[in-house]
Each structure stands twice: as structure tokens, then as C-alpha cells.
Amino acid sequence: MASIYLIRHGQASFGAENYDQLSSLGWEQGRVLGRHLARSVEPGLVVGGNMQRHSETVEAIATGFGSGLPSMQVLEGLNEFDHLDVIKGLRPEWADRAAMMRDLADFPKPAKAFQQTFEKAVARWASGDHDQDYIETWQAFRERVLATVDELIELANGADVLVSTSGGPISVTIGDLLDLSNEKVQALNSVMANTGVSRLLYSGGRRSLSVFNNYSHLEVEDPALVTFR
């Protein structure tokens, strides 16, 4: 059976004007993963969404991997949902980024306060009770991701694949395989590490989960490299 390695991007730049770019730590996480993969994987295909953090994660992986890593092909269906739109559904005033940052600055741990609000916002979005409030509904997001997974498996044609994406698409893909509820899918998303690797096995129409959220490559090199946001 061939393998699909679902890789959550390196740490993005929380609080920066451009959140989508990797932080300096995110770049290092990618390089560490690249060195690890070079010892164990010979991918025939590399794909990712068209978000900056997806392509930069592949760039960082390639630096650590060395020669032989295929160029990344873009599948837009692997993009994360619009987290700002989802948050706005719960906190409309946070459509103004400056207002959001001012509010978060009142907390001792702004990133933790943001995460708590984010989880509530995602639960509201996924409930399906407020679909009119969102650009992309939870159900549309789920269908988009699963259709893209089918597309990449056809594209891979039996090869091992590296996939640079985000926690949302990874959790939806695994949730579908394990027939998990929306609540449990969201719980998966909340514990995924940056550059954590989940491995799917596939052969024809058969698919199974082999590994979830492995970030031992970071722990072995330096436990301080482990981040979840």
C-alpha cells in the first residue's frame, strides 16, 4: 500500500499583519521535518494548498530534505477554511483586526484567549444552525476537502505523497475515515502540532489511518520546537 503524509504547516505568524507567513520557528520546524523525511520517505508527488504557509512549509522541508523532492503541485481544495470569517460569525467586531488585537491584549496570554474564542466560533460554524452567516459553510468545506483527497489519490497513481495543508483539512479527512462526529473532528484539530504528520495508507479504493499527528522529529531535535499554534 502507498502512503499519503498529511503535514500540518509550520507555525504561522500569530499577531503579525500577515498571519499566513511562517514564523522563524515555523521555518525551522519545516527544515527539521525535511531532514527526518529524507531518511525514511521517497515521495513521488508533493501537493499543497495555495496558501503562503503551505508553500513556505514545502520550501522549508525541501531545504532539509535536499535533492530529490518533487516540486509542489497546488490543489486549492487543500486550503484551510477562512478562520477570520468563522470568527466574525461569533465576534462581528473582530472583523476589524485592530479591534481584535486590542481585545486580546487585555489577556495575560493573548494566544490562549484567541484559541478559546476560535474553538467556540468553529463549534458555532459546524453546528449548521447559522449557515447564512458564512462565506463557506462547514458542510461545503467538508465536501470540498474530501473531493480533493479523491483527486490527489487519482493524481498520485500509487505513489507516496507529501501533502502540505492545515489542521482543518487533515481533521476532516481523518474524521471521514473514522466516521467521527463534528465535535470529535474539531477535537482532532485542536491537538495537531505544527509540522505534525498523519499517515494514510491507500490502495485502490481502500484507505486507512496508520499514524496521527506524529511530531517526534521535533521532540528528538529540540522539544522547544513543538508548538500547536
C-alpha positions in Angstrom: 0.0 0.0 0.0 1.1 3.5 -0.7 1.2 6.4 1.8 -0.2 9.9 2.0 1.6 12.0 4.5 -0.7 14.8 5.7 1.5 17.5 7.1 0.2 20.4 9.1 2.1 23.6 8.1 4.8 25.1 10.3 4.0 27.7 12.9 2.3 30.7 11.3 2.8 34.3 12.4 0.1 35.0 15.0 -0.3 38.7 15.7 1.5 39.7 12.5 0.0 41.8 9.8 0.4 38.7 7.5 -0.7 35.7 9.6 -0.3 33.4 6.6 3.5 33.6 6.5 5.6 31.2 8.6 7.3 32.4 11.7 11.1 31.9 12.0 10.2 28.9 14.3 7.9 27.6 11.6 10.7 27.6 9.0 12.9 25.7 11.4 10.2 23.1 12.1 9.9 22.5 8.3 13.6 22.1 7.9 13.7 19.6 10.8 10.9 17.6 9.2 12.6 17.7 5.8 15.7 16.1 7.4 13.6 13.4 9.0 11.7 12.6 5.8 14.9 12.3 3.8 15.8 9.3 5.9 12.5 7.5 5.5 10.4 8.6 2.6 10.8 8.8 -1.2 7.8 10.8 -2.3 6.6 10.6 -5.9 4.4 13.6 -5.5 4.2 16.7 -3.4 1.0 18.7 -3.2 -0.4 21.6 -1.1 -3.0 24.3 -0.9 -2.2 27.7 -2.4 -1.8 29.4 1.0 1.5 31.0 1.8 2.1 28.9 4.9 1.6 25.7 2.8 4.1 26.7 0.1 6.6 28.0 2.6 6.4 24.8 4.6 7.3 22.8 1.5 10.2 25.2 0.9 11.5 24.6 4.4 11.0 20.8 4.0 12.9 20.9 0.7 15.8 22.7 2.4 16.1 19.9 5.0 15.3 17.1 2.5 18.0 18.0 0.0 17.8 17.0 -3.7 15.1 14.7 -5.0 12.0 16.3 -3.6 9.4 16.9 -6.4 8.1 20.4 -6.9 4.8 21.2 -5.2 1.6 21.0 -7.2 -1.2 23.1 -6.0 -4.7 21.8 -5.2 -6.7 24.7 -3.8 -9.2 22.3 -2.2 -6.5 21.7 0.5 -6.8 25.3 1.7 -7.9 25.9 5.3 -11.3 27.4 5.9 -11.4 31.2 6.3 -10.8 31.4 10.0 -11.5 35.2 10.1 -14.9 34.7 8.5 -15.6 31.9 11.0 -14.5 34.1 14.0 -16.6 37.0 12.6 -19.7 34.9 12.9 -19.2 34.8 16.7 -17.5 38.1 17.2 -18.5 40.5 14.4 -16.4 43.3 15.9 -13.3 41.2 15.3 -13.7 41.8 11.5 -11.6 44.8 12.4 -8.1 43.2 13.1 -7.0 46.2 15.2 -10.1 45.8 17.5 -9.3 42.1 17.8 -5.7 42.7 18.8 -6.7 45.4 21.3 -9.2 43.0 22.9 -6.7 40.2 23.1 -4.1 42.4 24.6 -6.2 42.6 27.7 -5.5 38.9 28.4 -2.3 37.7 30.1 -2.0 35.1 27.3 -3.5 36.6 24.1 -2.8 33.4 22.0 -4.7 31.3 24.5 -7.6 33.7 24.6 -7.7 33.7 20.9 -7.7 29.9 20.8 -10.6 29.7 23.2 -12.7 32.1 21.2 -11.7 30.3 18.0 -12.9 27.0 19.3 -16.3 28.4 20.2 -16.5 30.1 16.8 -15.7 26.8 15.0 -18.4 25.0 17.0 -21.0 27.6 16.0 -19.9 27.3 12.4 -20.0 23.5 12.3 -23.4 23.3 14.0 -25.1 24.2 10.7 -27.5 26.5 12.6 -26.1 29.7 11.2 -25.0 28.8 7.7 -26.3 32.2 6.3 -23.6 33.9 8.3 -20.6 32.3 6.5 -19.0 32.5 3.1 -18.3 28.8 3.2 -20.4 26.5 5.3 -19.0 23.6 7.3 -20.7 21.1 5.0 -19.3 22.8 1.9 -15.8 22.9 3.5 -16.1 19.2 4.3 -17.3 18.2 0.8 -14.5 20.3 -0.8 -11.8 18.7 1.2 -13.0 15.1 0.7 -13.4 15.7 -3.1 -9.8 17.0 -3.2 -8.5 13.9 -1.3 -10.1 11.8 -4.0 -8.4 14.0 -6.7 -5.0 13.7 -5.2 -5.2 9.9 -4.8 -6.0 9.7 -8.5 -3.2 12.1 -9.3 -0.7 10.1 -7.2 -1.4 6.9 -9.1 0.0 4.6 -6.4 2.9 6.8 -5.4 3.8 8.1 -1.9 2.5 11.7 -1.4 3.5 14.6 0.8 0.6 16.9 1.4 1.2 20.4 2.9 -2.0 21.6 4.3 -3.7 22.8 7.6 -5.4 21.3 10.6 -8.9 21.7 9.2 -8.5 19.6 6.1 -6.5 17.0 8.0 -9.1 16.6 10.7 -11.9 16.4 8.2 -10.1 13.7 6.2 -9.4 11.6 9.3 -12.8 12.2 10.7 -14.3 10.8 7.5 -12.2 7.7 7.6 -13.1 7.0 11.2 -16.7 8.2 10.9 -16.3 10.8 13.7 -18.8 13.4 14.8 -18.2 17.0 14.0 -17.3 17.6 17.7 -14.6 14.9 17.6 -13.3 16.2 14.3 -12.8 19.6 15.9 -11.1 18.0 18.9 -8.6 16.4 16.5 -7.9 19.8 15.0 -7.2 21.3 18.4 -4.3 19.0 19.3 -2.4 19.0 16.0 1.2 20.1 16.2 2.9 22.3 13.6 4.6 20.0 11.1 2.8 17.1 12.8 2.4 14.2 10.3 -0.6 12.0 9.9 -0.1 9.0 7.6 -2.9 7.4 5.5 -2.4 4.1 3.6 -4.2 3.7 0.3 -4.6 1.1 -2.4 -7.3 1.4 -5.0 -10.5 2.4 -3.1 -9.1 1.3 0.3 -7.9 3.9 2.8 -6.9 3.6 6.4 -5.2 5.7 9.1 -1.8 4.5 10.1 -0.4 7.4 12.1 -1.9 10.5 13.6 -0.1 13.8 14.4 3.4 12.4 14.8 5.8 15.2 15.8 8.6 13.1 17.2 11.0 14.7 14.7 10.7 17.9 16.7 10.9 16.3 20.1 14.1 14.4 19.2 15.9 17.6 17.8 14.6 20.0 20.5 11.4 19.8 22.5 11.2 23.6 22.4 10.4 23.3 18.7 7.0 21.8 19.5 4.1 24.2 19.0 0.4 23.9 18.4 -0.4 27.4 17.3 
